[in-house]
Amino acid sequence: MRMYVSHEQNGKGIATKLMQVIKRNICIHTIEQIHLWLNSANRRSKNLYEKFGFQTCGTDERAIRWDNIFFSEDFVSLQLR
C-alpha cells in the first residue's frame, strides 16, 4: 500500500484523516503490527507516522536509485497489540 497526498493538498489534514481511518479499520481485525518504509528526507511523513505511534527500526541508506542519485528509506513499525 502506498499513501500520497499531492503537494497542493499538503497542510490540510488529509494524511492525518487517512491514517485515522486506516488505524481504526485495521484494529478491528487480527492485525498485530504495521511495517512501513518512508523516504528518510520526508520529515512531514515521518512526523505524521510518529504522531500515530510508529517507531523507526532501521534505515536503508541506498534504498532507491533515481537518476543515479541514491535515497535512503527508514523502516518504521507500529505495534497494535
N, CA, C and O atoms as a Maestro MAE file, in Angstrom:
{
 s_m_m2io_version
 :::
 2.0.0
}

f_m_ct {
 s_m_title
 :::
 protein
 m_atom[324] {
  # First column is atom index #
  i_m_mmod_type
  r_m_x_coord
  r_m_y_coord
  r_m_z_coord
  i_m_residue_number
  s_m_chain_name
  s_m_pdb_residue_name
  s_m_pdb_atom_name
  i_m_atomic_number
  :::
  1 25 0.835 -1.169 0.000 1 A "MET " " N  " 7
  2 3 0.000 0.000 0.000 1 A "MET " " CA " 6
  3 2 0.883 1.237 0.000 1 A "MET " " C  " 6
  4 15 1.892 1.296 0.702 1 A "MET " " O  " 8
  5 25 0.503 2.189 -0.770 2 A "ARG " " N  " 7
  6 3 1.189 3.478 -0.790 2 A "ARG " " CA " 6
  7 2 0.184 4.570 -0.456 2 A "ARG " " C  " 6
  8 15 -0.984 4.490 -0.836 2 A "ARG " " O  " 8
  9 25 0.642 5.572 0.247 3 A "MET " " N  " 7
  10 3 -0.206 6.717 0.549 3 A "MET " " CA " 6
  11 2 0.523 7.959 0.074 3 A "MET " " C  " 6
  12 15 1.708 8.145 0.351 3 A "MET " " O  " 8
  13 25 -0.190 8.796 -0.634 4 A "TYR " " N  " 7
  14 3 0.420 10.003 -1.173 4 A "TYR " " CA " 6
  15 2 -0.611 11.118 -1.155 4 A "TYR " " C  " 6
  16 15 -1.749 10.933 -1.587 4 A "TYR " " O  " 8
  17 25 -0.208 12.271 -0.655 5 A "VAL " " N  " 7
  18 3 -1.047 13.469 -0.709 5 A "VAL " " CA " 6
  19 2 -0.297 14.476 -1.573 5 A "VAL " " C  " 6
  20 15 0.869 14.780 -1.321 5 A "VAL " " O  " 8
  21 25 -0.975 14.985 -2.588 6 A "SER " " N  " 7
  22 3 -0.315 15.901 -3.521 6 A "SER " " CA " 6
  23 2 0.167 17.158 -2.802 6 A "SER " " C  " 6
  24 15 -0.372 17.556 -1.770 6 A "SER " " O  " 8
  25 25 1.182 17.758 -3.372 7 A "HIS " " N  " 7
  26 3 1.778 18.968 -2.800 7 A "HIS " " CA " 6
  27 2 0.722 20.057 -2.589 7 A "HIS " " C  " 6
  28 15 0.765 20.787 -1.599 7 A "HIS " " O  " 8
  29 25 -0.213 20.158 -3.513 8 A "GLU " " N  " 7
  30 3 -1.253 21.192 -3.421 8 A "GLU " " CA " 6
  31 2 -2.185 20.972 -2.225 8 A "GLU " " C  " 6
  32 15 -2.804 21.917 -1.735 8 A "GLU " " O  " 8
  33 25 -2.282 19.734 -1.762 9 A "GLN " " N  " 7
  34 3 -3.185 19.398 -0.657 9 A "GLN " " CA " 6
  35 2 -2.473 19.322 0.703 9 A "GLN " " C  " 6
  36 15 -3.116 19.090 1.727 9 A "GLN " " O  " 8
  37 25 -1.151 19.515 0.712 10 A "ASN " " N  " 7
  38 3 -0.394 19.464 1.971 10 A "ASN " " CA " 6
  39 2 -0.915 20.495 2.959 10 A "ASN " " C  " 6
  40 15 -1.337 21.588 2.582 10 A "ASN " " O  " 8
  41 25 -0.876 20.122 4.227 11 A "GLY " " N  " 7
  42 3 -1.263 21.047 5.287 11 A "GLY " " CA " 6
  43 2 -2.754 21.129 5.549 11 A "GLY " " C  " 6
  44 15 -3.191 21.958 6.347 11 A "GLY " " O  " 8
  45 25 -3.543 20.293 4.899 12 A "LYS " " N  " 7
  46 3 -4.995 20.324 5.068 12 A "LYS " " CA " 6
  47 2 -5.507 19.202 5.958 12 A "LYS " " C  " 6
  48 15 -6.716 19.064 6.142 12 A "LYS " " O  " 8
  49 25 -4.605 18.399 6.512 13 A "GLY " " N  " 7
  50 3 -5.009 17.328 7.415 13 A "GLY " " CA " 6
  51 2 -5.477 16.063 6.730 13 A "GLY " " C  " 6
  52 15 -6.008 15.166 7.384 13 A "GLY " " O  " 8
  53 25 -5.290 15.975 5.422 14 A "ILE " " N  " 7
  54 3 -5.765 14.805 4.678 14 A "ILE " " CA " 6
  55 2 -5.028 13.540 5.096 14 A "ILE " " C  " 6
  56 15 -5.660 12.506 5.314 14 A "ILE " " O  " 8
  57 25 -3.711 13.600 5.213 15 A "ALA " " N  " 7
  58 3 -2.934 12.411 5.596 15 A "ALA " " CA " 6
  59 2 -3.305 11.960 7.005 15 A "ALA " " C  " 6
  60 15 -3.379 10.760 7.271 15 A "ALA " " O  " 8
  61 25 -3.538 12.902 7.903 16 A "THR " " N  " 7
  62 3 -3.943 12.545 9.263 16 A "THR " " CA " 6
  63 2 -5.283 11.828 9.246 16 A "THR " " C  " 6
  64 15 -5.452 10.821 9.934 16 A "THR " " O  " 8
  65 25 -6.235 12.326 8.475 17 A "LYS " " N  " 7
  66 3 -7.543 11.682 8.381 17 A "LYS " " CA " 6
  67 2 -7.426 10.291 7.761 17 A "LYS " " C  " 6
  68 15 -8.095 9.358 8.206 17 A "LYS " " O  " 8
  69 25 -6.591 10.145 6.752 18 A "LEU " " N  " 7
  70 3 -6.370 8.822 6.153 18 A "LEU " " CA " 6
  71 2 -5.810 7.845 7.176 18 A "LEU " " C  " 6
  72 15 -6.272 6.707 7.271 18 A "LEU " " O  " 8
  73 25 -4.812 8.288 7.945 19 A "MET " " N  " 7
  74 3 -4.217 7.412 8.955 19 A "MET " " CA " 6
  75 2 -5.229 7.050 10.041 19 A "MET " " C  " 6
  76 15 -5.219 5.921 10.531 19 A "MET " " O  " 8
  77 25 -6.097 7.979 10.428 20 A "GLN " " N  " 7
  78 3 -7.121 7.676 11.430 20 A "GLN " " CA " 6
  79 2 -8.063 6.585 10.931 20 A "GLN " " C  " 6
  80 15 -8.401 5.664 11.675 20 A "GLN " " O  " 8
  81 25 -8.483 6.686 9.682 21 A "VAL " " N  " 7
  82 3 -9.379 5.683 9.105 21 A "VAL " " CA " 6
  83 2 -8.670 4.335 8.988 21 A "VAL " " C  " 6
  84 15 -9.244 3.300 9.327 21 A "VAL " " O  " 8
  85 25 -7.431 4.344 8.514 22 A "ILE " " N  " 7
  86 3 -6.676 3.099 8.361 22 A "ILE " " CA " 6
  87 2 -6.483 2.430 9.715 22 A "ILE " " C  " 6
  88 15 -6.748 1.237 9.864 22 A "ILE " " O  " 8
  89 25 -6.024 3.191 10.695 23 A "LYS " " N  " 7
  90 3 -5.748 2.610 12.009 23 A "LYS " " CA " 6
  91 2 -7.039 2.097 12.656 23 A "LYS " " C  " 6
  92 15 -7.036 1.020 13.251 23 A "LYS " " O  " 8
  93 25 -8.119 2.833 12.552 24 A "ARG " " N  " 7
  94 3 -9.396 2.417 13.136 24 A "ARG " " CA " 6
  95 2 -9.883 1.112 12.502 24 A "ARG " " C  " 6
  96 15 -10.359 0.221 13.205 24 A "ARG " " O  " 8
  97 25 -9.766 0.997 11.188 25 A "ASN " " N  " 7
  98 3 -10.243 -0.196 10.498 25 A "ASN " " CA " 6
  99 2 -9.319 -1.392 10.668 25 A "ASN " " C  " 6
  100 15 -9.792 -2.528 10.705 25 A "ASN " " O  " 8
  101 25 -8.026 -1.169 10.770 26 A "ILE " " N  " 7
  102 3 -7.090 -2.266 10.977 26 A "ILE " " CA " 6
  103 2 -7.269 -2.857 12.366 26 A "ILE " " C  " 6
  104 15 -7.133 -4.069 12.537 26 A "ILE " " O  " 8
  105 25 -7.568 -2.042 13.351 27 A "CYS " " N  " 7
  106 3 -7.681 -2.515 14.733 27 A "CYS " " CA " 6
  107 2 -8.847 -3.471 14.935 27 A "CYS " " C  " 6
  108 15 -8.868 -4.202 15.925 27 A "CYS " " O  " 8
  109 25 -9.818 -3.488 14.028 28 A "ILE " " N  " 7
  110 3 -10.944 -4.409 14.199 28 A "ILE " " CA " 6
  111 2 -10.618 -5.803 13.663 28 A "ILE " " C  " 6
  112 15 -11.409 -6.731 13.834 28 A "ILE " " O  " 8
  113 25 -9.488 -5.955 13.033 29 A "HIS " " N  " 7
  114 3 -9.056 -7.247 12.514 29 A "HIS " " CA " 6
  115 2 -7.975 -7.810 13.432 29 A "HIS " " C  " 6
  116 15 -7.679 -7.231 14.478 29 A "HIS " " O  " 8
  117 25 -7.404 -8.910 13.050 30 A "THR " " N  " 7
  118 3 -6.397 -9.554 13.885 30 A "THR " " CA " 6
  119 2 -4.978 -9.110 13.548 30 A "THR " " C  " 6
  120 15 -4.020 -9.800 13.898 30 A "THR " " O  " 8
  121 25 -4.830 -8.000 12.893 31 A "ILE " " N  " 7
  122 3 -3.502 -7.476 12.555 31 A "ILE " " CA " 6
  123 2 -2.833 -6.980 13.830 31 A "ILE " " C  " 6
  124 15 -3.428 -6.228 14.603 31 A "ILE " " O  " 8
  125 25 -1.597 -7.405 14.041 32 A "GLU " " N  " 7
  126 3 -0.887 -7.066 15.265 32 A "GLU " " CA " 6
  127 2 0.140 -5.960 15.099 32 A "GLU " " C  " 6
  128 15 0.486 -5.282 16.067 32 A "GLU " " O  " 8
  129 25 0.632 -5.771 13.877 33 A "GLN " " N  " 7
  130 3 1.632 -4.719 13.662 33 A "GLN " " CA " 6
  131 2 1.616 -4.254 12.216 33 A "GLN " " C  " 6
  132 15 1.195 -4.979 11.315 33 A "GLN " " O  " 8
  133 25 2.082 -3.033 12.015 34 A "ILE " " N  " 7
  134 3 2.180 -2.446 10.678 34 A "ILE " " CA " 6
  135 2 3.635 -2.046 10.465 34 A "ILE " " C  " 6
  136 15 4.252 -1.434 11.337 34 A "ILE " " O  " 8
  137 25 4.178 -2.395 9.303 35 A "HIS " " N  " 7
  138 3 5.546 -2.020 8.941 35 A "HIS " " CA " 6
  139 2 5.486 -1.163 7.679 35 A "HIS " " C  " 6
  140 15 4.753 -1.480 6.741 35 A "HIS " " O  " 8
  141 25 6.252 -0.087 7.658 36 A "LEU " " N  " 7
  142 3 6.294 0.816 6.506 36 A "LEU " " CA " 6
  143 2 7.728 1.243 6.214 36 A "LEU " " C  " 6
  144 15 8.600 1.216 7.082 36 A "LEU " " O  " 8
  145 25 7.937 1.638 4.962 37 A "TRP " " N  " 7
  146 3 9.197 2.269 4.560 37 A "TRP " " CA " 6
  147 2 8.889 3.705 4.177 37 A "TRP " " C  " 6
  148 15 7.952 3.960 3.420 37 A "TRP " " O  " 8
  149 25 9.667 4.643 4.693 38 A "LEU " " N  " 7
  150 3 9.478 6.067 4.405 38 A "LEU " " CA " 6
  151 2 10.756 6.661 3.852 38 A "LEU " " C  " 6
  152 15 11.853 6.296 4.275 38 A "LEU " " O  " 8
  153 25 10.614 7.572 2.911 39 A "ASN " " N  " 7
  154 3 11.777 8.309 2.438 39 A "ASN " " CA " 6
  155 2 12.356 9.070 3.626 39 A "ASN " " C  " 6
  156 15 11.648 9.851 4.261 39 A "ASN " " O  " 8
  157 25 13.618 8.854 3.931 40 A "SER " " N  " 7
  158 3 14.257 9.452 5.110 40 A "SER " " CA " 6
  159 2 14.229 10.975 5.096 40 A "SER " " C  " 6
  160 15 14.228 11.600 6.157 40 A "SER " " O  " 8
  161 25 14.208 11.575 3.921 41 A "ALA " " N  " 7
  162 3 14.224 13.034 3.819 41 A "ALA " " CA " 6
  163 2 12.842 13.661 3.988 41 A "ALA " " C  " 6
  164 15 12.726 14.879 4.121 41 A "ALA " " O  " 8
  165 25 11.799 12.841 3.985 42 A "ASN " " N  " 7
  166 3 10.436 13.372 4.071 42 A "ASN " " CA " 6
  167 2 10.034 13.531 5.538 42 A "ASN " " C  " 6
  168 15 9.401 12.650 6.119 42 A "ASN " " O  " 8
  169 25 10.407 14.653 6.116 43 A "ARG " " N  " 7
  170 3 10.174 14.905 7.538 43 A "ARG " " CA " 6
  171 2 8.684 14.977 7.873 43 A "ARG " " C  " 6
  172 15 8.270 14.538 8.946 43 A "ARG " " O  " 8
  173 25 7.879 15.523 6.968 44 A "ARG " " N  " 7
  174 3 6.431 15.632 7.220 44 A "ARG " " CA " 6
  175 2 5.807 14.255 7.402 44 A "ARG " " C  " 6
  176 15 5.008 14.043 8.315 44 A "ARG " " O  " 8
  177 25 6.177 13.319 6.527 45 A "SER " " N  " 7
  178 3 5.638 11.961 6.642 45 A "SER " " CA " 6
  179 2 6.112 11.303 7.925 45 A "SER " " C  " 6
  180 15 5.332 10.661 8.628 45 A "SER " " O  " 8
  181 25 7.382 11.463 8.226 46 A "LYS " " N  " 7
  182 3 7.924 10.851 9.439 46 A "LYS " " CA " 6
  183 2 7.218 11.401 10.677 46 A "LYS " " C  " 6
  184 15 6.892 10.644 11.592 46 A "LYS " " O  " 8
  185 25 6.980 12.714 10.714 47 A "ASN " " N  " 7
  186 3 6.262 13.318 11.839 47 A "ASN " " CA " 6
  187 2 4.849 12.753 11.952 47 A "ASN " " C  " 6
  188 15 4.376 12.480 13.055 47 A "ASN " " O  " 8
  189 25 4.177 12.578 10.818 48 A "LEU " " N  " 7
  190 3 2.819 12.033 10.817 48 A "LEU " " CA " 6
  191 2 2.803 10.636 11.424 48 A "LEU " " C  " 6
  192 15 2.004 10.355 12.317 48 A "LEU " " O  " 8
  193 25 3.673 9.770 10.947 49 A "TYR " " N  " 7
  194 3 3.685 8.397 11.442 49 A "TYR " " CA " 6
  195 2 4.095 8.332 12.911 49 A "TYR " " C  " 6
  196 15 3.559 7.520 13.664 49 A "TYR " " O  " 8
  197 25 5.033 9.171 13.323 50 A "GLU " " N  " 7
  198 3 5.418 9.211 14.734 50 A "GLU " " CA " 6
  199 2 4.237 9.648 15.602 50 A "GLU " " C  " 6
  200 15 4.064 9.152 16.715 50 A "GLU " " O  " 8
  201 25 3.434 10.570 15.096 51 A "LYS " " N  " 7
  202 3 2.252 11.035 15.820 51 A "LYS " " CA " 6
  203 2 1.285 9.883 16.089 51 A "LYS " " C  " 6
  204 15 0.576 9.891 17.096 51 A "LYS " " O  " 8
  205 25 1.251 8.890 15.193 52 A "PHE " " N  " 7
  206 3 0.375 7.738 15.344 52 A "PHE " " CA " 6
  207 2 1.056 6.572 16.064 52 A "PHE " " C  " 6
  208 15 0.489 5.484 16.166 52 A "PHE " " O  " 8
  209 25 2.278 6.804 16.564 53 A "GLY " " N  " 7
  210 3 2.941 5.800 17.381 53 A "GLY " " CA " 6
  211 2 3.958 4.925 16.686 53 A "GLY " " C  " 6
  212 15 4.496 4.010 17.309 53 A "GLY " " O  " 8
  213 25 4.244 5.173 15.412 54 A "PHE " " N  " 7
  214 3 5.256 4.393 14.703 54 A "PHE " " CA " 6
  215 2 6.640 4.723 15.262 54 A "PHE " " C  " 6
  216 15 6.916 5.861 15.640 54 A "PHE " " O  " 8
  217 25 7.500 3.711 15.307 55 A "GLN " " N  " 7
  218 3 8.871 3.896 15.754 55 A "GLN " " CA " 6
  219 2 9.830 3.446 14.663 55 A "GLN " " C  " 6
  220 15 9.591 2.442 13.992 55 A "GLN " " O  " 8
  221 25 10.914 4.188 14.487 56 A "THR " " N  " 7
  222 3 11.921 3.835 13.492 56 A "THR " " CA " 6
  223 2 12.730 2.643 13.986 56 A "THR " " C  " 6
  224 15 13.237 2.637 15.108 56 A "THR " " O  " 8
  225 25 12.838 1.637 13.128 57 A "CYS " " N  " 7
  226 3 13.566 0.408 13.471 57 A "CYS " " CA " 6
  227 2 14.891 0.299 12.729 57 A "CYS " " C  " 6
  228 15 15.766 -0.464 13.138 57 A "CYS " " O  " 8
  229 25 15.049 1.049 11.644 58 A "GLY " " N  " 7
  230 3 16.281 0.970 10.877 58 A "GLY " " CA " 6
  231 2 16.214 1.840 9.638 58 A "GLY " " C  " 6
  232 15 15.167 2.397 9.308 58 A "GLY " " O  " 8
  233 25 17.337 1.950 8.961 59 A "THR " " N  " 7
  234 3 17.435 2.772 7.755 59 A "THR " " CA " 6
  235 2 18.211 2.016 6.685 59 A "THR " " C  " 6
  236 15 19.256 1.426 6.957 59 A "THR " " O  " 8
  237 25 17.686 2.043 5.469 60 A "ASP " " N  " 7
  238 3 18.390 1.504 4.305 60 A "ASP " " CA " 6
  239 2 18.957 2.718 3.570 60 A "ASP " " C  " 6
  240 15 18.216 3.469 2.935 60 A "ASP " " O  " 8
  241 25 20.259 2.903 3.660 61 A "GLU " " N  " 7
  242 3 20.915 4.116 3.148 61 A "GLU " " CA " 6
  243 2 20.851 4.269 1.625 61 A "GLU " " C  " 6
  244 15 20.923 5.390 1.121 61 A "GLU " " O  " 8
  245 25 20.720 3.180 0.894 62 A "ARG " " N  " 7
  246 3 20.698 3.247 -0.569 62 A "ARG " " CA " 6
  247 2 19.482 2.485 -1.104 62 A "ARG " " C  " 6
  248 15 19.609 1.641 -1.990 62 A "ARG " " O  " 8
  249 25 18.327 2.789 -0.565 63 A "ALA " " N  " 7
  250 3 17.114 2.032 -0.887 63 A "ALA " " CA " 6
  251 2 16.597 2.316 -2.289 63 A "ALA " " C  " 6
  252 15 16.089 1.414 -2.954 63 A "ALA " " O  " 8
  253 25 16.719 3.542 -2.739 64 A "ILE " " N  " 7
  254 3 16.156 3.936 -4.033 64 A "ILE " " CA " 6
  255 2 17.232 4.633 -4.851 64 A "ILE " " C  " 6
  256 15 17.999 5.447 -4.336 64 A "ILE " " O  " 8
  257 25 17.272 4.298 -6.127 65 A "ARG " " N  " 7
  258 3 18.188 4.981 -7.046 65 A "ARG " " CA " 6
  259 2 17.351 5.633 -8.128 65 A "ARG " " C  " 6
  260 15 16.595 4.962 -8.831 65 A "ARG " " O  " 8
  261 25 17.489 6.937 -8.260 66 A "TRP " " N  " 7
  262 3 16.733 7.704 -9.250 66 A "TRP " " CA " 6
  263 2 17.696 8.669 -9.928 66 A "TRP " " C  " 6
  264 15 18.312 9.499 -9.259 66 A "TRP " " O  " 8
  265 25 17.831 8.571 -11.232 67 A "ASP " " N  " 7
  266 3 18.773 9.413 -11.989 67 A "ASP " " CA " 6
  267 2 20.179 9.393 -11.382 67 A "ASP " " C  " 6
  268 15 20.817 10.435 -11.232 67 A "ASP " " O  " 8
  269 25 20.645 8.199 -11.039 68 A "ASN " " N  " 7
  270 3 21.977 7.986 -10.463 68 A "ASN " " CA " 6
  271 2 22.175 8.660 -9.109 68 A "ASN " " C  " 6
  272 15 23.313 8.881 -8.694 68 A "ASN " " O  " 8
  273 25 21.092 8.987 -8.419 69 A "ILE " " N  " 7
  274 3 21.156 9.523 -7.060 69 A "ILE " " CA " 6
  275 2 20.483 8.509 -6.143 69 A "ILE " " C  " 6
  276 15 19.396 8.014 -6.441 69 A "ILE " " O  " 8
  277 25 21.139 8.204 -5.025 70 A "PHE " " N  " 7
  278 3 20.579 7.264 -4.067 70 A "PHE " " CA " 6
  279 2 19.838 8.006 -2.964 70 A "PHE " " C  " 6
  280 15 20.266 9.068 -2.511 70 A "PHE " " O  " 8
  281 25 18.720 7.430 -2.540 71 A "PHE " " N  " 7
  282 3 17.912 7.978 -1.456 71 A "PHE " " CA " 6
  283 2 17.758 6.905 -0.386 71 A "PHE " " C  " 6
  284 15 17.641 5.718 -0.691 71 A "PHE " " O  " 8
  285 25 17.758 7.336 0.858 72 A "SER " " N  " 7
  286 3 17.586 6.374 1.945 72 A "SER " " CA " 6
  287 2 16.122 6.302 2.362 72 A "SER " " C  " 6
  288 15 15.345 7.232 2.146 72 A "SER " " O  " 8
  289 25 15.769 5.165 2.966 73 A "GLU " " N  " 7
  290 3 14.430 4.971 3.498 73 A "GLU " " CA " 6
  291 2 14.528 4.458 4.928 73 A "GLU " " C  " 6
  292 15 15.407 3.665 5.268 73 A "GLU " " O  " 8
  293 25 13.602 4.931 5.754 74 A "ASP " " N  " 7
  294 3 13.524 4.465 7.141 74 A "ASP " " CA " 6
  295 2 12.453 3.388 7.235 74 A "ASP " " C  " 6
  296 15 11.384 3.499 6.634 74 A "ASP " " O  " 8
  297 25 12.755 2.359 7.988 75 A "PHE " " N  " 7
  298 3 11.806 1.285 8.274 75 A "PHE " " CA " 6
  299 2 11.140 1.633 9.602 75 A "PHE " " C  " 6
  300 15 11.819 1.783 10.617 75 A "PHE " " O  " 8
  301 25 9.806 1.761 9.598 76 A "VAL " " N  " 7
  302 3 9.084 2.105 10.817 76 A "VAL " " CA " 6
  303 2 8.037 1.033 11.108 76 A "VAL " " C  " 6
  304 15 7.553 0.357 10.201 76 A "VAL " " O  " 8
  305 25 7.700 0.892 12.381 77 A "SER " " N  " 7
  306 3 6.792 -0.150 12.803 77 A "SER " " CA " 6
  307 2 5.843 0.384 13.869 77 A "SER " " C  " 6
  308 15 6.211 1.225 14.689 77 A "SER " " O  " 8
  309 25 4.615 -0.122 13.840 78 A "LEU " " N  " 7
  310 3 3.610 0.207 14.848 78 A "LEU " " CA " 6
  311 2 3.068 -1.098 15.412 78 A "LEU " " C  " 6
  312 15 2.533 -1.921 14.670 78 A "LEU " " O  " 8
  313 25 3.202 -1.289 16.708 79 A "GLN " " N  " 7
  314 3 2.652 -2.452 17.386 79 A "GLN " " CA " 6
  315 2 1.217 -2.136 17.786 79 A "GLN " " C  " 6
  316 15 0.981 -1.178 18.522 79 A "GLN " " O  " 8
  317 25 0.253 -2.925 17.314 80 A "LEU " " N  " 7
  318 3 -1.154 -2.682 17.614 80 A "LEU " " CA " 6
  319 2 -1.633 -3.483 18.818 80 A "LEU " " C  " 6
  320 15 -2.562 -3.061 19.506 80 A "LEU " " O  " 8
  321 25 -1.017 -4.627 19.081 81 A "ARG " " N  " 7
  322 3 -1.453 -5.496 20.202 81 A "ARG " " CA " 6
  323 2 -0.264 -5.902 21.039 81 A "ARG " " C  " 6
  324 15 -0.420 -6.628 22.021 81 A "ARG " " O  " 8
  :::
 }
 m_bond[323] {
  # First column is bond index #
  i_m_from
  i_m_to
  i_m_order
  :::
  1 1 2 1
  2 2 3 1
  3 3 4 2
  4 3 5 1
  5 5 6 1
  6 6 7 1
  7 7 8 2
  8 7 9 1
  9 9 10 1
  10 10 11 1
  11 11 12 2
  12 11 13 1
  13 13 14 1
  14 14 15 1
  15 15 16 2
  16 15 17 1
  17 17 18 1
  18 18 19 1
  19 19 20 2
  20 19 21 1
  21 21 22 1
  22 22 23 1
  23 23 24 2
  24 23 25 1
  25 25 26 1
  26 26 27 1
  27 27 28 2
  28 27 29 1
  29 29 30 1
  30 30 31 1
  31 31 32 2
  32 31 33 1
  33 33 34 1
  34 34 35 1
  35 35 36 2
  36 35 37 1
  37 37 38 1
  38 38 39 1
  39 39 40 2
  40 39 41 1
  41 41 42 1
  42 42 43 1
  43 43 44 2
  44 43 45 1
  45 45 46 1
  46 46 47 1
  47 47 48 2
  48 47 49 1
  49 49 50 1
  50 50 51 1
  51 51 52 2
  52 51 53 1
  53 53 54 1
  54 54 55 1
  55 55 56 2
  56 55 57 1
  57 57 58 1
  58 58 59 1
  59 59 60 2
  60 59 61 1
  61 61 62 1
  62 62 63 1
  63 63 64 2
  64 63 65 1
  65 65 66 1
  66 66 67 1
  67 67 68 2
  68 67 69 1
  69 69 70 1
  70 70 71 1
  71 71 72 2
  72 71 73 1
  73 73 74 1
  74 74 75 1
  75 75 76 2
  76 75 77 1
  77 77 78 1
  78 78 79 1
  79 79 80 2
  80 79 81 1
  81 81 82 1
  82 82 83 1
  83 83 84 2
  84 83 85 1
  85 85 86 1
  86 86 87 1
  87 87 88 2
  88 87 89 1
  89 89 90 1
  90 90 91 1
  91 91 92 2
  92 91 93 1
  93 93 94 1
  94 94 95 1
  95 95 96 2
  96 95 97 1
  97 97 98 1
  98 98 99 1
  99 99 100 2
  100 99 101 1
  101 101 102 1
  102 102 103 1
  103 103 104 2
  104 103 105 1
  105 105 106 1
  106 106 107 1
  107 107 108 2
  108 107 109 1
  109 109 110 1
  110 110 111 1
  111 111 112 2
  112 111 113 1
  113 113 114 1
  114 114 115 1
  115 115 116 2
  116 115 117 1
  117 117 118 1
  118 118 119 1
  119 119 120 2
  120 119 121 1
  121 121 122 1
  122 122 123 1
  123 123 124 2
  124 123 125 1
  125 125 126 1
  126 126 127 1
  127 127 128 2
  128 127 129 1
  129 129 130 1
  130 130 131 1
  131 131 132 2
  132 131 133 1
  133 133 134 1
  134 134 135 1
  135 135 136 2
  136 135 137 1
  137 137 138 1
  138 138 139 1
  139 139 140 2
  140 139 141 1
  141 141 142 1
  142 142 143 1
  143 143 144 2
  144 143 145 1
  145 145 146 1
  146 146 147 1
  147 147 148 2
  148 147 149 1
  149 149 150 1
  150 150 151 1
  151 151 152 2
  152 151 153 1
  153 153 154 1
  154 154 155 1
  155 155 156 2
  156 155 157 1
  157 157 158 1
  158 158 159 1
  159 159 160 2
  160 159 161 1
  161 161 162 1
  162 162 163 1
  163 163 164 2
  164 163 165 1
  165 165 166 1
  166 166 167 1
  167 167 168 2
  168 167 169 1
  169 169 170 1
  170 170 171 1
  171 171 172 2
  172 171 173 1
  173 173 174 1
  174 174 175 1
  175 175 176 2
  176 175 177 1
  177 177 178 1
  178 178 179 1
  179 179 180 2
  180 179 181 1
  181 181 182 1
  182 182 183 1
  183 183 184 2
  184 183 185 1
  185 185 186 1
  186 186 187 1
  187 187 188 2
  188 187 189 1
  189 189 190 1
  190 190 191 1
  191 191 192 2
  192 191 193 1
  193 193 194 1
  194 194 195 1
  195 195 196 2
  196 195 197 1
  197 197 198 1
  198 198 199 1
  199 199 200 2
  200 199 201 1
  201 201 202 1
  202 202 203 1
  203 203 204 2
  204 203 205 1
  205 205 206 1
  206 206 207 1
  207 207 208 2
  208 207 209 1
  209 209 210 1
  210 210 211 1
  211 211 212 2
  212 211 213 1
  213 213 214 1
  214 214 215 1
  215 215 216 2
  216 215 217 1
  217 217 218 1
  218 218 219 1
  219 219 220 2
  220 219 221 1
  221 221 222 1
  222 222 223 1
  223 223 224 2
  224 223 225 1
  225 225 226 1
  226 226 227 1
  227 227 228 2
  228 227 229 1
  229 229 230 1
  230 230 231 1
  231 231 232 2
  232 231 233 1
  233 233 234 1
  234 234 235 1
  235 235 236 2
  236 235 237 1
  237 237 238 1
  238 238 239 1
  239 239 240 2
  240 239 241 1
  241 241 242 1
  242 242 243 1
  243 243 244 2
  244 243 245 1
  245 245 246 1
  246 246 247 1
  247 247 248 2
  248 247 249 1
  249 249 250 1
  250 250 251 1
  251 251 252 2
  252 251 253 1
  253 253 254 1
  254 254 255 1
  255 255 256 2
  256 255 257 1
  257 257 258 1
  258 258 259 1
  259 259 260 2
  260 259 261 1
  261 261 262 1
  262 262 263 1
  263 263 264 2
  264 263 265 1
  265 265 266 1
  266 266 267 1
  267 267 268 2
  268 267 269 1
  269 269 270 1
  270 270 271 1
  271 271 272 2
  272 271 273 1
  273 273 274 1
  274 274 275 1
  275 275 276 2
  276 275 277 1
  277 277 278 1
  278 278 279 1
  279 279 280 2
  280 279 281 1
  281 281 282 1
  282 282 283 1
  283 283 284 2
  284 283 285 1
  285 285 286 1
  286 286 287 1
  287 287 288 2
  288 287 289 1
  289 289 290 1
  290 290 291 1
  291 291 292 2
  292 291 293 1
  293 293 294 1
  294 294 295 1
  295 295 296 2
  296 295 297 1
  297 297 298 1
  298 298 299 1
  299 299 300 2
  300 299 301 1
  301 301 302 1
  302 302 303 1
  303 303 304 2
  304 303 305 1
  305 305 306 1
  306 306 307 1
  307 307 308 2
  308 307 309 1
  309 309 310 1
  310 310 311 1
  311 311 312 2
  312 311 313 1
  313 313 314 1
  314 314 315 1
  315 315 316 2
  316 315 317 1
  317 317 318 1
  318 318 319 1
  319 319 320 2
  320 319 321 1
  321 321 322 1
  322 322 323 1
  323 323 324 2
  :::
 }
}
